[in-house]
Amino acid sequence: MVRLGMTNPPYILEHLEEMAKIYKHPRMYSYLHCPIQSASDRVLDAMRREYTRGDFEKIVDFLRERVPDITVATDLIVGFPNEEEEDFAETVDLVNKYQFNVLFINQFYPRPGTPAARMKRVPTEIVKRRSREVSAIFKSSRPYDGRLGKVYDILVAEHAPDGTRFAGRNKSYEMILVEADPRIMGRMVTVKIIETDKWHMVGEITAECRQKLDSEIPPGEQSDQVQRWSNPNIKKQDSTKPSAALNAAKVWGDSCDDPHAGDPIDDEDDSCGTCSTDAGSSCGTDACGSQNCDCKTPAESSPAAPAAPSPILAAAPDRMKQTFKNLPNFDSSASTATTASAAARISSPSLSAGVILGALVAILASLAVLELLS
């Protein structure tokens, strides 16, 4: 199964018909992550975004109509400079209208050197109130209610946050917890929903699926995928910590299980140990590290481990492999799915040439994936 990463409205607005076909492909998760940041066109213009609320709604409406059960995730920045109450009210209206299954809520944080850092900021107490308000609306929704008895095919590929079960994803990329039978790791199994929660569902393997599983792998034995996963050289998820997959389904910022949420004496920085308070920063940046982020700054980071052979190159047709190998100094062991990583492995006389070649690698990698899916 393939999951399309985050995309911004302008990038897919003119390709909605093609995107609908891609999302309906049986090997593609029906999961759209398209940040809107604010539902106020005035604020979007101040952010210098090249889209409007109408553009975003057109995308969501079109794909929800044509792709059955597609999951829509989006991002919000609360408290952008000069955000008025009527601007925030438009954002609240959007959240109420679409009832997103996945919503990332970030309090504005001024990234040094940006135009927004020089703008007049919204008072901290107002930002916190708005963040809690929209978080409460999101938390009140129960997207999985009414799913009891539903049957789904899921790909089991991760451990559940409780450390006692496995977690799989259905076609809509919704998390479904299932018993930790070592034979099912890395396999598609059919489950029936027996319990629902705000963040996930719980399923049990159907009798037909279990019978087939028993015929292929006797009870007590492990699948090839689990034997590989058990390899000590492969980094595994710490079962004592919430998985990144479950974290991705939760609201961050002021609502991330903050014991002080709603408390009038709440401290002024609700970073909750994540990078989300700085909407523009990423793990390892100075801005991120200054917010008590649960990550390391570049100086503290450990040396990167050698990259595993690229699954894209391994599976791509010969002519696609040859195209990649013809690039100057291309390292075939590098992951071609990440533009920055690929660009760093290409020697070029100038920065602009490296950027161009890196972008070319990313485009070719995308074409390889699409060819595999066709």
Secondary structure in CASP SS format (residue, H / E / C, confidence):
PFRMAT SS
TARGET T0000
AUTHOR 0000-0000-0000
METHOD secondary structure of the structure
MODEL  1
M C 1.00
V E 1.00
R C 1.00
L C 1.00
G C 1.00
M C 1.00
T C 1.00
N C 1.00
P H 1.00
P H 1.00
Y H 1.00
I H 1.00
L H 1.00
E H 1.00
H H 1.00
L H 1.00
E H 1.00
E H 1.00
M H 1.00
A H 1.00
K H 1.00
I H 1.00
Y H 1.00
K C 1.00
H C 1.00
P C 1.00
R C 1.00
M E 1.00
Y C 1.00
S C 1.00
Y E 1.00
L E 1.00
H E 1.00
C C 1.00
P C 1.00
I C 1.00
Q E 1.00
S C 1.00
A C 1.00
S C 1.00
D H 1.00
R H 1.00
V H 1.00
L H 1.00
D H 1.00
A H 1.00
M C 1.00
R C 1.00
R C 1.00
E C 1.00
Y C 1.00
T C 1.00
R H 1.00
G H 1.00
D H 1.00
F H 1.00
E H 1.00
K H 1.00
I H 1.00
V H 1.00
D H 1.00
F H 1.00
L H 1.00
R H 1.00
E H 1.00
R H 1.00
V C 1.00
P C 1.00
D C 1.00
I C 1.00
T E 1.00
V E 1.00
A E 1.00
T E 1.00
D E 1.00
L E 1.00
I E 1.00
V E 1.00
G C 1.00
F C 1.00
P C 1.00
N C 1.00
E C 1.00
E C 1.00
E H 1.00
E H 1.00
D H 1.00
F H 1.00
A H 1.00
E H 1.00
T H 1.00
V H 1.00
D H 1.00
L H 1.00
V H 1.00
N H 1.00
K H 1.00
Y H 1.00
Q C 1.00
F C 1.00
N C 1.00
V E 1.00
L E 1.00
F E 1.00
I E 1.00
N E 1.00
Q E 1.00
F C 1.00
Y C 1.00
P C 1.00
R C 1.00
P C 1.00
G C 1.00
T C 1.00
P H 1.00
A H 1.00
A H 1.00
R H 1.00
M C 1.00
K C 1.00
R C 1.00
V C 1.00
P C 1.00
T H 1.00
E H 1.00
I H 1.00
V H 1.00
K H 1.00
R H 1.00
R H 1.00
S H 1.00
R H 1.00
E H 1.00
V H 1.00
S H 1.00
A H 1.00
I H 1.00
F H 1.00
K H 1.00
S H 1.00
S C 1.00
R C 1.00
P C 1.00
Y C 1.00
D C 1.00
G C 1.00
R C 1.00
L C 1.00
G C 1.00
K C 1.00
V E 1.00
Y E 1.00
D E 1.00
I E 1.00
L E 1.00
V E 1.00
A E 1.00
E E 1.00
H E 1.00
A C 1.00
P C 1.00
D C 1.00
G C 1.00
T C 1.00
R E 1.00
F E 1.00
A E 1.00
G E 1.00
R E 1.00
N C 1.00
K C 1.00
S C 1.00
Y C 1.00
E C 1.00
M E 1.00
I E 1.00
L E 1.00
V E 1.00
E E 1.00
A C 1.00
D C 1.00
P H 1.00
R H 1.00
I H 1.00
M C 1.00
G C 1.00
R C 1.00
M E 1.00
V E 1.00
T E 1.00
V E 1.00
K E 1.00
I E 1.00
I E 1.00
E E 1.00
T E 1.00
D C 1.00
K C 1.00
W C 1.00
H C 1.00
M E 1.00
V E 1.00
G E 1.00
E E 1.00
I E 1.00
T C 1.00
A H 1.00
E H 1.00
C H 1.00
R H 1.00
Q H 1.00
K H 1.00
L H 1.00
D H 1.00
S H 1.00
E H 1.00
I C 1.00
P C 1.00
P C 1.00
G C 1.00
E C 1.00
Q C 1.00
S C 1.00
D H 1.00
Q H 1.00
V H 1.00
Q H 1.00
R H 1.00
W H 1.00
S C 1.00
N C 1.00
P C 1.00
N C 1.00
I C 1.00
K C 1.00
K C 1.00
Q C 1.00
D C 1.00
S C 1.00
T C 1.00
K C 1.00
P C 1.00
S C 1.00
A H 1.00
A H 1.00
L H 1.00
N H 1.00
A C 1.00
A C 1.00
K C 1.00
V C 1.00
W C 1.00
G C 1.00
D C 1.00
S C 1.00
C C 1.00
D C 1.00
D C 1.00
P C 1.00
H C 1.00
A C 1.00
G C 1.00
D C 1.00
P C 1.00
I C 1.00
D C 1.00
D C 1.00
E C 1.00
D C 1.00
D C 1.00
S C 1.00
C C 1.00
G C 1.00
T C 1.00
C C 1.00
S C 1.00
T C 1.00
D C 1.00
A C 1.00
G C 1.00
S C 1.00
S C 1.00
C C 1.00
G C 1.00
T C 1.00
D H 1.00
A H 1.00
C H 1.00
G H 1.00
S C 1.00
Q C 1.00
N C 1.00
C C 1.00
D C 1.00
C C 1.00
K C 1.00
T C 1.00
P C 1.00
A C 1.00
E C 1.00
S C 1.00
S C 1.00
P C 1.00
A C 1.00
A C 1.00
P C 1.00
A C 1.00
A C 1.00
P C 1.00
S C 1.00
P H 1.00
I H 1.00
L H 1.00
A H 1.00
A H 1.00
A C 1.00
P C 1.00
D H 1.00
R H 1.00
M H 1.00
K H 1.00
Q H 1.00
T H 1.00
F H 1.00
K H 1.00
N C 1.00
L C 1.00
P C 1.00
N C 1.00
F C 1.00
D C 1.00
S C 1.00
S C 1.00
A C 1.00
S C 1.00
T C 1.00
A C 1.00
T C 1.00
T H 1.00
A H 1.00
S H 1.00
A H 1.00
A H 1.00
A H 1.00
R C 1.00
I C 1.00
S C 1.00
S C 1.00
P C 1.00
S C 1.00
L H 1.00
S H 1.00
A H 1.00
G H 1.00
V H 1.00
I H 1.00
L H 1.00
G H 1.00
A H 1.00
L H 1.00
V H 1.00
A H 1.00
I H 1.00
L H 1.00
A H 1.00
S H 1.00
L H 1.00
A H 1.00
V H 1.00
L H 1.00
E H 1.00
L H 1.00
L H 1.00
S C 1.00
END
